């Protein structure tokens, strides 16, 4: 049974402090970029200013799925690189701490972190994305009605639509005693309703104005014919959702719901979420051999190849996800072949000598077959 020694607790403490520091730095960069973007949208009147912090927080939770694996990867390289540069690794080996024991400590750290990433990726991330999407859509709808002042008329779409509301609700999404005029090439349509409310369709992303308890007047272009209809509930399409909105909404669905739906895009999203804890564990293990320093190398010598490996690995996962969505490769192969290749690289870097012996035996066998 693996028991934690004083040196194990020391290494785990250093790894925890470093992964926390790296994560905070990455979150600060990511959060700053998103905050500036939301601030620009608030300046343009697209979102209310009071929702900027909440929207940034929800997006930061979702970003942890991508930032934590990178932070763990860099933290292991930084800690082991510093320990090797300060000769602490040599002292540990001299005191009887084997390389395998050191690897088990790093593996324990990676397992704990992978479990946390899995919880965020499979549950907390989609939940935060769904809440952030709901808040953002509500903010956008509120911003679209920000120019609608109670008791005044408002023209939109180049004057083709004219809105009037006697009063507004506190969230500015609901209206009372609504009058709407819609001009079309062949006719004019008038709506009069007791209540109206803007809402977004969760499945399509279309924005509708829902009117309740009112009348619809269809006037012919010549102004002669008039058709009057009474309704309890009537929906008017204000803005149609786009492909980008569909992808964002797709990422907000629960993992079990995606699995039950079973379409290629759903399977690709599920495999992507499952891949995040797997990638975290593989990257943490890979960082151990990359952190080995040669003579006269600085403590940051392993960062350049590490970043290169991470970029290739993450891009291959993204490409495979796109292939599964478009059915270029079967879902059974999915993203797993990328993890298999990364696992092979990890095994080669950790135990290169058995591989060289195997290749040597294979070369001798091929030479014997040519005789």
Order of alpha helices (4+ residues) and beta strands (2+ residues): alpha-alpha-alpha-alpha-alpha-beta-beta-beta-beta-beta-beta-alpha-alpha-alpha-alpha-alpha-alpha
